[in-house]
Amino acid sequence: MDNKNHRNRKTRAEGPLHKYMHAGKKKISEISREKTAATPRSIAVLSLMKILEEKKLSHIVLRDALSAYPDWTPRDRAFVTRLVEGTLEYTIQIDFILNQISKTHTKNMEPLVRTVLRMGSYQILYMDKVPDSAAINEAVELVKSQEDKVFFLSGFVNGVLRSVSRDKEIIFQNLAHTGKTPAYIRYSVPLWMYDTLKKIYGREETERMLAWFLKGEKKNFVRFQDGHCEEMEGDIVHSEAFQRGEITIQDVASQQVGIEADPQPGDRVVDVCAAPGGKSCHIAALLEGTGHVDARDLTEAKVALIEQNIARQQLTNITTEVHDARTPDPTLLDAAGQGTADIVIADLPCSGLGILGKKPDIRFNASPEGIRELQKLQREILDTVCAYVKPGGKLLYSTCTLTKEENEDNREYILAKGGFTLLKERKFLPGAPSDGFYLTVFRKE
């Protein structure tokens, strides 16, 4: 298609789009949910809308979406997961590409249209087994299924995706050209995130980590009842070994919390932010039925996740409790005001930059302001829970993020409080081979 026809095609398609881009979005989104047939692609689109437009958490949206269709084949389930997670991973890069093709910026498009374009572009650019024609045709049909509300935008979707397909080679050339594409676009992260990590780790290490999040082999690690760890493939959650509690999905780095805690028979352990319970259950297993683990979290829903893990693993030396970790608990202090816990686990809420590979929507949910707020929350919790550690006991502070504010700065904050000695500090960078993780072990004097 020559440039003149290309321009005319976009102009015709954008006329109706401009008319509706600011009006009735909520109503159109509701119609898209009602009118779209339940196919893997349609469910992927609706899942992406919940994540990107309604700011729902990707792992919860995907879990609920797949649970709603238990009869789907493993292939269909894997296809939906790949579509959703892959589109999320590349959305920043894809928007950059779409905004070079379309005169209408993605932020001004009707939500369903930009979601369909993002998912269609991901298939064209990064799913070699999906023919471009199938990705385009299915995207057009998804828009056509919306009847008279966005039906007429199917031509716009068709034109843009055909441009992506036609210019695929040029698109990849431009992405590889450092002068034409900024590094943060190549690695599909916000500029602030790229700059923050580069300041801490340098350009080479930052780009290695970001490349691993996009293209690295994402391994699933499981912990066996005897404590050893193995890599495992396939549908682990539905395996008999998982259902019987013989194995638990837990990243290599996350398992180090239980190992470094090194609980001794009869120890009293408090995990102040325990959901979904992997670390608490690991320590309970290491105690071999002795002692007691008190696993807590903020809400009934979070505590329910811990209880599911406890029941599946048939653990008897662990109980749960709904408790705000910022609120002092006098039951964890003796008459003299000293802590009574041998071990306190403080694996605290964080920005999660170390697990971008598993939760790609963190790209859109994290922010510099959010990190500062999280550091404030972490310190409020630490101010409370440090008191629970008895003299000679241990405090383990950990996060699954990579920022200095939430890691090393909080290490110094704990030491500045007085009364604690740093025994060990470990940092796991993404791809070696685990997720990103930070862990410190302190002893109370």
Disulfide bonds with the S-S distance in Angstrom:
none
